[in-house]
Amino acid sequence: MKKLNSSICVLIACCLLGQTSPAQNVITDWAGIVQPAINNSSSPRPPASSEVLHATIQLAVYNAAIAIEGGFQPYGSTISAPHGADVRAAVATAAYRTARARVDSSQVAYLDSQYQTYLATIAEGQPKTAGIQVGEAAATALLALRANDGFDNVVDYECSSNPPPPGEFEPNGGCGTQPVDAKVGQITPFTLVDSSCFRPGGPNPLTSKGYTKDFIETRDFGRVDSTVRTADQTDIAYFWSEHAYVHWNRNLIGLAISSGLNVRQTARFFALVHTAAADALIAGFNAKYFFRSWRPRTAIPRADTDGNPDTDPDPSWTPLLTVNHPEYPSAHGFFSSALTEAVANYFHTTKLTWTLLTSKDAVPQLVKTERTYHDLNEITRQIDNARVWSGLHWRHSMRDGDQIGREVADRVFENYFQPIHK
């Protein structure tokens, strides 16, 4: 996290003091409403593309809210708002129209129903009509800006040989099947000129001491029936195994509400956090499918092929958890570090008490569904451990993933959604 200069800090403090928190926060309402339309049992969507889609919706919401509430720079284009326009109607319309254009067709009826129900709570009249117009304009502008962003492209993955050579990722179903979110790395970023500019140095060479050290740690702690992983470490691994977009969206909504953020503040907060996370995911997946690095589930059983005399193969080894995309760098690393860095930038501190919830319905093995943290860096450290204890990653991949997320989040904070000086 980088400190703001004193003049900007003073301006933001004045904005906070000058605003009251309304009884209903339309920003948090619609962040929750669009979530099941983005990812659901009938049309499941992986975490990375889910977050990119949510960021698209959130930016339309931000522009609609800021057009009426003012205070911060718009994203992409300025939306005009008539005096007295209802911000609830504007935000609901922006979220609804943007989501409806991008979600699976099976979710359109759900969104239609939610929008009609929500608008019915707003009194008829010119403010409501004007708010709807603002929301329509914000959605139209954002969708036009993202019209050719590559989100709907189909990007196939092919192994270089079958089976792949040592070090190369093989999809869960084997060569000839498709991993998830291969398209994400080629999506046009929201704030970056080139997503490859954050590409890290690459996985450790298979014969290096760093690789050997990471191999042994993941082999011992990440095995499904590990005898060295404690019960609490196993529960922490499960705590961080829920669909990451669903998990983070739920907990960001909770943080905004518990912090008493009003509509203007929440609009900026969510825009910063989701844009940083989405661009970190685009940059990180660009790196993933560039390096195409094998997972421990393949590397450990096939260690006799890696040319390293210090890594012994274990054909019976299976991980506690499995995901279906290349190992390096860690997606949970760059997703979560971007998100926590953006939260730290918004609140100007990492010393934040935040109680996170994971759904036991989503993760039935979970014992402890609620964990409280008092430093955002503690969250990042725990996620790094959790993914190693899950048998999903090498430690090196977590560190490099974390670095991508932090760098992207700082760049977004320094260049976007800035206060308007008057």
N, C-alpha and C positions, 0 to 999 in steps of 0.2 A: 504494500500500500504506500502511495506517495502523498505527502502532505500538500494541501492546497495553500495558496498564498493567503495572507490574512484578510485581504479585501473581499475575496470570494467567500471565505468562511463567515465574515461578518454579514455579507449579503444573504447567505443561506440562513443564518441564524435569525435575521429579521423576517425572512419569509416564514420560518417556522413559527415565530412568535405571533405573526400577524394572521395566522390561519386557525380556524377551529375545526375539530374533527366532526364531520356530519354523522348522524345516526346510521346512515347507510352509505357504504363505500362501493360505488358501482365498479371500480377497478377490481377490487378483490372479488366481488360478486361474479364478474364475467371471466376472471381468470379461472374460477372454479367451474363455471358453466361450460366453457369450451374444452376443458380437459378431457371429459369422457367422449367428446366428439372426435378428438385427436387420436386417442388410443382407447380401444375398447375390445371386448371379447369377440365381437363379430367382425371387426376390422382392425386387428392389432397392428400397431406401428412401433418399430424399435425406438429406443430412447433418443438417439441422436437426431433422426429425422423428425421425431415428435417435438423436440426442443426447437429445431429450426422453424417448424411450422408455428409453434406457439410464439416465437419471437416475431414472426411476420404479423400475426394478429396483434401482438402487444404494441408494435410500433404504430399501427393504425389507431389503436386505442390511445396511445400517447399523444399523437397529433390531434385527435379529436378533443381530448381533455385540455391540452395546452392552448388550443385555439380559443377556448372559452375561459380557462382559468389563468392563462398567461404565465409569465415568470421564467420560462426556459425556452431555449432554441428548439424549433421544430426539427423533425427528421425528414430530410429529402425535399419537402415542399411545405409552404405555408398555407394553412387552411383558414379562410375567413369565417368569422362567426358573428351573426347579428347580436346586438345587445340583448341580454336577457335569455339567450338560448340555454335550454336545460342540459346540463352536463351529463345527467343520467341517460337521457334519450340519445345524446351524441355518442357516448361511450358504448352503450348497448348496441347501437346501430353499427358503429365501426367494427366492433368485435363480431357481431353476427354476420355482416356482409362479407368481411374478410375470411372468416372461418368457413362460411357456406361455400365460398368459391374454391376452397382448397381441401376440405376434408373429404373422406370417402362418401360416395353418394348415399350410402346406407344411413348416414348420420344427418342428412338434410332435414328430414321430418322432425327429428329431435331438436335441432336448432330452431326450426320454424316455431315449434311449440314453446320453447324456452323464451324466444324473443317476444312472441305475442303475449305470453304471461307476464313478462317483465314490463313491457310497455303499458300493460293494463294498470300497473301500479302508479303510473305517472298521469297527473291530471291533464285532460285535453286542453288545448289552447295554443297560442302562438309560441310560448317557450318550448313546448314539446315539439311542435312542428319545426321550429328553427333548429332544435337540437338534432332531430332526425336528419335534417339537411346537412348539418355539419358532419355527422357520422357517415352519411353516404359519401360526402366529398372526401373524407379522410380515407375511407376504404377504397374508393375508386382510385385515388392518387397512389396509395401504397401498392395496390394490385397492379397498376400500370408500371410502377417502378420495378416490381419484381416479376413482370410478365415473362421474361426470358431468363429466369435465374437458374434453370436446370433442375429445379426441385422434382419435377415429374419425369426426368430422364431415366431410362433403364440402362444401367451400367453392369455388364456381365463380368464375372471373375473366372479366369482360367488358370489352372496350375501350369507351370512351365513344363512339367512332365508328370506321369502317373506311375508310381507315387512321386511326390515332389522331392527335390534334392534336400539334403540336410539343411535346416535353417529356414525353409520356406513354409509358410502357412498352408494348411490343408483344411478346407471347410469341414464342419462337423459331419456332414453326410458323405464326405469323400470328394475327390476330384470329379467334376461334372455336375456337382450341386452348387448352389449359390449361398454365400455368406450374407450377412445383413449389412445394410447401409453402405454398400460399395459406392453408391451415388453421392454420398454426402460430401466427400472431398472435392467434387467438381462443381458443387453449388456455388453460385456467386455470393461472396461474403457480403455482410451488411455494412461493414466499415473498413475492411482490409482491401488494399489494392490487389494483392496477390496472396492467396492462402498459403502458398508454398514458402513465403518469406519467414514463417515461423517453424519451418521444418527443422527438427533437432538433428544431432550428429549421427544418430543411428544406434541400433542394438549393439551390445558388446560382441566382439568376435567370439566365435564358439570355443576357441582355444585359449581365451584370455583368462586371467585370474579373476577378473570381475564377473565373468560369466560363470565360472566354476563356483564362486562364492554364492551367487544368486541361485544357481542350480540346486545346491545343497540345501539352502534355506527353504526354497519353495518345495522341493522334494519332501523334506521332513515335515514342514508345517502344513502344506497344502493338500496332502493326501486325504482322500475321503475318510479313511479310518486311521488318521494320524494318532500316534501314541504320545506325541510331544505337544500337540496343540491342546490348550486347556478348554474346559467347557465354556468359559467366558469368551475366549478368543473365537471359538466356533460360533457363539451367539452374535458376536460383533461381525463376523463374516456374513452371517445371515441378515443382520440388521441393515447392511449396506447392499443387499442383493435384490431389493425391490426394484421394479422398473424405475430407473433413475429420474426420468422426467416427471413421472407421477409423484414420486417421493419428494423431489425438490419443489415442485409447484405447490403441493400441499403445505410444505413447511415455510415457503416464502409467503404464502397467504397468511399463515399463522403469525409470522414475524411482523408483517405489515400491520396486522390488526392489533397485536399485543404492544407494538410501538406507538399506536395511536396516530398513524400517518393518515392525513386527509387525502382527498382525491388528487390534488396537484402533486403532493409528495409521493403518493403511491404510484402515480403514472410515471414519474421520473425514476423512482426506485426500480420498478419492474422493467422499464425500458433499459436502464443501465445493466441490470443483472441478466436479463434474458438475451440481450444483444451480445453481451460479453460471452455468455455461455454458448450461444449459437455460433459465433465466429470462432471460438476456441474449438468447438466440435468440427467445424468445416476445416480449419487448419490441421487439427489432429487427425481427422480421417484422411485428409490428403496425405499426411505422413504415413499413416497405417498402410494404405494401399500402395504407397511408394516402396516401403521397406518389406512388406509382406512377410513379417517375421512369425515363426512358428510358435505355437502355444506350448506350455509345459506338458499338456496332455499328450502331445506328440513327441516333444523333445526328450522327455524322461524315458519313456519306453524305447525310443530309438537312439539312445545316447551312444550306442556302439557305432553309430554312423557319423558322429559329429567331429571326429578327429581329436577329441580331447581325452587323454588317458586318465584324467581325474574325475570324469563324470561316468559313473557306472549305470548301465541300462537297468530298468526295472519294468519288464513287460506287463506286470500286473498293476502298475501304478495308474490310478485314476484320480482326478481332482475332486474336491468337495463341490465345486460349482463349474459350470461350463457356459461359455458364450461363443458366438459364431462370427467372429471377425478377427483380423490379425492382432497379434499380441502387442507390438510396439508402435507407438507409445500408448500408455494406458488411457482408455476413453474416460473411465471414472476419474482418473487423475486430471486430465485437462478440463473435463466438464465441471467437476466439483471445485477445483482450484480457481477456475475462472469465476464461478459463482460466488465462492466465499471471498475472493479478492474484491469482487464488485460490491458485495455487501460491506466489506471493510472500508472501501473507498467512499461509499455513500454515507456511512455513519462516522467516518474519520477515525476509526479505531478497530483493532482486532479484539479488544476486550469487550465482548458482547455475550450476554447470557441468552442462550437459545436452546429451547427444548424441542428436539426433533422426534417425530413420530413415524414409525414404520407400520404398515398394515399387516396384521397377522393373517387376514384373509388372503393377502397376496403371498405371504411367507409363513406357511403354517408351522414350520420348524422353530420359529422365533419364540424365545422365552421372554425377553425384555423388549417391549415394543416402544418404550420411551427412554430417551437418553438426553441429559442436559449437559451442555458445554458452556464454558465461561471464556473461552478464547477460540476464535475462528481457526487459528493455526492448529488447535487440538483436533478439530474436525478433519483437517487435511491429513494430519499424521495418522489418525485412526483409519481413514480410508486407505491410505498407503498400506498399512498393516493388514487390513481386512482383505484386500485383493491378493496379497501374498498368501495369507492364511486360507484363502479360498482355493488356492492352487491355480489361479488364473494368470498371474503375472510374476515376472522377475522384478526385484527391487529397483533395478536401473530404469525400467520402463515407467515405474511410478514417479520417480524423480523427474525424468524428462517430460512426462505428461503434465506434472504439476507446473513446471517451468513455462510450458506453452500457455496454460490457463492464466497464470499470473501476468505474463507479458501482454496477452491480448486484453485482459480486463483493464490493465493500466492504460493501455492505448485508447480504449473506448472511453474511459473516464476523462482522460486529458483532452479529448477532441470532440466529444458529442454530449448532447443534452446539458449544455452549459447554461448557467443563469444569464438572463438578459440584464445587462447593466443599464440603469436609468439614472 
